[in-house]
Amino acid sequence: MTSIVIIGAGECGGRAALSLRDRGFEGEITLIGEEEHPPYERPPLSKDGIVAGSDPRFVATAADYAEKRIELRLGVHATRLDRASRVVELADASRVPFTKLLLATGARARSLAVDQLDNPRVLSLRTHGDARRIREHLRSNSRLAILGGGFIGLELAASARRLGASVVLLEGLPRILSRGVPFAVAEAIAARHAAEGVEIICNARMETLSGSDNDVKLVLSDGRLIEADILVVGIGSIPNVELAADAGLAVENGVAVDRHLQTSDPNIWAAGDCCSFPLVHHADRRVRLESWRSAQEHAAIAAANLLGGSESVSAVPWFWSDQYDMTLQVAGLSTGAARSVRRDLGADAFIVFEMAEDGRLLSASGIGPGNAVARDIRLAEMLIASGRGFDEAALASPDIRLKALLAA
């Protein structure tokens, strides 16, 4: 009987297993994960997971997997992939045979170049357990230091302020979100954090890090001393490719796959945060995306192709971040942008479009209260997918509907 093994019980792996059953697959499915929890969504970790200390938002319950005859092997690490014998070896010495395999091993938080002191007050935020450990230290008048001005760091800062903690955020580059959004959008987010009492220090260089059972101390290159109850390191992630690399699969900023998510082995696919793939909207430039939507889309594509399909990754990348009452949404990737155009929507909401030299729309980054930018960002996704050039004045004018540009 055909057996499919999925290594990685995150959102992508969990949804892929469920999708296999929804598509009529009757063979064996084994889902292997290192955490004790069934697959859950990660975006709430920096929000409700911190503010409310809520339980994970599960993709499905353990009973749902059992009903669909999906075997969960949780709390165990896959140590070796034997491609010749088509067997996955686990840390508990068991061996799981497969006919086809999906790698959905995700990514892990990047650590500091220096030793993180092995101190329980130097933390990262990647799992439900991480969120629980961080929240234990956050209360009124507690002190939080965050290293890294990306989405995770900023969302955590907003959540910590809601709990009454003081927050200092350290960013090594000249501004926050330098890899994610245009300057104007980052500036608006930084201003809102400042208004909420978050101290943001850019161009921050940490010289020393020391700690005790009660606190951590950072000395910056300019001599400033930062004292906090905990330090959360949010300086990016590293794809979990060791299993694939040791098995001889191609690796390039993640497990290298084609548009169908197939690896260099015709019996093995990879999906989600762990893989890199050619992005059709950016001249097949190889990218690795970490997003909730990407995990869901990859899960469906991988499931279809494990069953003999030929579906391709073709969606425009999309990201979002909630901070205070603001929502940031980004469609596309700005790499290769030659110029930008701003579209003001009123009520403190605006979008920055970034365009290639030939006028093609590459990305759109919007910020505003609630869902103020959601409709236009959705339309911007379609404009980007069209691969067409657009008039800058039309993009800038709120009187010209984006829907009209799409229909033109």
ChimeraX attribute file (.defattr): number of C-alpha atoms within 10 A of each C-alpha:
attribute: neighborCount
match mode: 1-to-1
recipient: residues
	/A:1	8
	/A:2	11
	/A:3	16
	/A:4	26
	/A:5	25
	/A:6	27
	/A:7	25
	/A:8	27
	/A:9	29
	/A:10	29
	/A:11	23
	/A:12	31
	/A:13	33
	/A:14	29
	/A:15	23
	/A:16	29
	/A:17	28
	/A:18	22
	/A:19	18
	/A:20	24
	/A:21	18
	/A:22	12
	/A:23	12
	/A:24	9
	/A:25	18
	/A:26	14
	/A:27	13
	/A:28	16
	/A:29	25
	/A:30	20
	/A:31	25
	/A:32	29
	/A:33	25
	/A:34	17
	/A:35	18
	/A:36	11
	/A:37	17
	/A:38	25
	/A:39	26
	/A:40	22
	/A:41	17
	/A:42	20
	/A:43	18
	/A:44	19
	/A:45	26
	/A:46	29
	/A:47	24
	/A:48	16
	/A:49	25
	/A:50	26
	/A:51	21
	/A:52	11
	/A:53	17
	/A:54	15
	/A:55	13
	/A:56	19
	/A:57	18
	/A:58	16
	/A:59	17
	/A:60	15
	/A:61	14
	/A:62	15
	/A:63	10
	/A:64	12
	/A:65	19
	/A:66	11
	/A:67	10
	/A:68	15
	/A:69	17
	/A:70	22
	/A:71	17
	/A:72	20
	/A:73	18
	/A:74	17
	/A:75	15
	/A:76	14
	/A:77	17
	/A:78	21
	/A:79	14
	/A:80	17
	/A:81	21
	/A:82	15
	/A:83	17
	/A:84	7
	/A:85	10
	/A:86	17
	/A:87	18
	/A:88	22
	/A:89	17
	/A:90	17
	/A:91	12
	/A:92	11
	/A:93	9
	/A:94	10
	/A:95	16
	/A:96	17
	/A:97	16
	/A:98	23
	/A:99	15
	/A:100	18
	/A:101	26
	/A:102	27
	/A:103	28
	/A:104	33
	/A:105	30
	/A:106	26
	/A:107	19
	/A:108	17
	/A:109	17
	/A:110	14
	/A:111	16
	/A:112	11
	/A:113	6
	/A:114	9
	/A:115	10
	/A:116	17
	/A:117	13
	/A:118	9
	/A:119	17
	/A:120	17
	/A:121	22
	/A:122	21
	/A:123	21
	/A:124	23
	/A:125	22
	/A:126	18
	/A:127	20
	/A:128	24
	/A:129	14
	/A:130	17
	/A:131	24
	/A:132	17
	/A:133	18
	/A:134	26
	/A:135	19
	/A:136	10
	/A:137	16
	/A:138	23
	/A:139	17
	/A:140	13
	/A:141	12
	/A:142	16
	/A:143	21
	/A:144	27
	/A:145	25
	/A:146	26
	/A:147	21
	/A:148	23
	/A:149	27
	/A:150	19
	/A:151	21
	/A:152	22
	/A:153	27
	/A:154	26
	/A:155	21
	/A:156	27
	/A:157	29
	/A:158	25
	/A:159	24
	/A:160	27
	/A:161	22
	/A:162	17
	/A:163	17
	/A:164	14
	/A:165	21
	/A:166	21
	/A:167	24
	/A:168	20
	/A:169	24
	/A:170	25
	/A:171	23
	/A:172	16
	/A:173	16
	/A:174	11
	/A:175	18
	/A:176	28
	/A:177	22
	/A:178	14
	/A:179	12
	/A:180	16
	/A:181	23
	/A:182	20
	/A:183	14
	/A:184	15
	/A:185	22
	/A:186	19
	/A:187	15
	/A:188	16
	/A:189	21
	/A:190	20
	/A:191	14
	/A:192	17
	/A:193	21
	/A:194	12
	/A:195	10
	/A:196	15
	/A:197	16
	/A:198	21
	/A:199	17
	/A:200	20
	/A:201	18
	/A:202	16
	/A:203	14
	/A:204	20
	/A:205	17
	/A:206	18
	/A:207	13
	/A:208	12
	/A:209	17
	/A:210	15
	/A:211	21
	/A:212	12
	/A:213	9
	/A:214	11
	/A:215	18
	/A:216	22
	/A:217	18
	/A:218	20
	/A:219	17
	/A:220	17
	/A:221	13
	/A:222	10
	/A:223	11
	/A:224	12
	/A:225	13
	/A:226	18
	/A:227	18
	/A:228	21
	/A:229	19
	/A:230	24
	/A:231	29
	/A:232	20
	/A:233	23
	/A:234	26
	/A:235	19
	/A:236	16
	/A:237	15
	/A:238	15
	/A:239	21
	/A:240	20
	/A:241	24
	/A:242	16
	/A:243	19
	/A:244	23
	/A:245	15
	/A:246	12
	/A:247	14
	/A:248	14
	/A:249	19
	/A:250	15
	/A:251	18
	/A:252	16
	/A:253	15
	/A:254	28
	/A:255	32
	/A:256	26
	/A:257	24
	/A:258	19
	/A:259	18
	/A:260	23
	/A:261	30
	/A:262	23
	/A:263	25
	/A:264	16
	/A:265	13
	/A:266	9
	/A:267	16
	/A:268	24
	/A:269	26
	/A:270	31
	/A:271	36
	/A:272	33
	/A:273	27
	/A:274	26
	/A:275	32
	/A:276	26
	/A:277	26
	/A:278	20
	/A:279	19
	/A:280	17
	/A:281	19
	/A:282	18
	/A:283	8
	/A:284	12
	/A:285	12
	/A:286	18
	/A:287	16
	/A:288	21
	/A:289	18
	/A:290	18
	/A:291	16
	/A:292	18
	/A:293	17
	/A:294	21
	/A:295	24
	/A:296	18
	/A:297	18
	/A:298	24
	/A:299	27
	/A:300	21
	/A:301	21
	/A:302	33
	/A:303	27
	/A:304	19
	/A:305	17
	/A:306	22
	/A:307	14
	/A:308	9
	/A:309	12
	/A:310	14
	/A:311	15
	/A:312	16
	/A:313	18
	/A:314	14
	/A:315	16
	/A:316	21
	/A:317	19
	/A:318	22
	/A:319	18
	/A:320	18
	/A:321	16
	/A:322	21
	/A:323	20
	/A:324	17
	/A:325	11
	/A:326	18
	/A:327	20
	/A:328	26
	/A:329	23
	/A:330	27
	/A:331	23
	/A:332	24
	/A:333	23
	/A:334	24
	/A:335	14
	/A:336	12
	/A:337	18
	/A:338	13
	/A:339	13
	/A:340	18
	/A:341	16
	/A:342	20
	/A:343	19
	/A:344	14
	/A:345	19
	/A:346	10
	/A:347	9
	/A:348	12
	/A:349	21
	/A:350	23
	/A:351	27
	/A:352	23
	/A:353	27
	/A:354	26
	/A:355	24
	/A:356	17
	/A:357	12
	/A:358	11
	/A:359	17
	/A:360	19
	/A:361	30
	/A:362	29
	/A:363	28
	/A:364	30
	/A:365	29
	/A:366	27
	/A:367	29
	/A:368	23
	/A:369	16
	/A:370	14
	/A:371	15
	/A:372	20
	/A:373	21
	/A:374	18
	/A:375	11
	/A:376	20
	/A:377	24
	/A:378	17
	/A:379	19
	/A:380	28
	/A:381	21
	/A:382	17
	/A:383	24
	/A:384	25
	/A:385	18
	/A:386	13
	/A:387	15
	/A:388	13
	/A:389	16
	/A:390	17
	/A:391	11
	/A:392	17
	/A:393	12
	/A:394	16
	/A:395	21
	/A:396	19
	/A:397	15
	/A:398	15
	/A:399	10
	/A:400	12
	/A:401	13
	/A:402	21
	/A:403	15
	/A:404	10
	/A:405	15
	/A:406	15
	/A:407	7
	/A:408	6
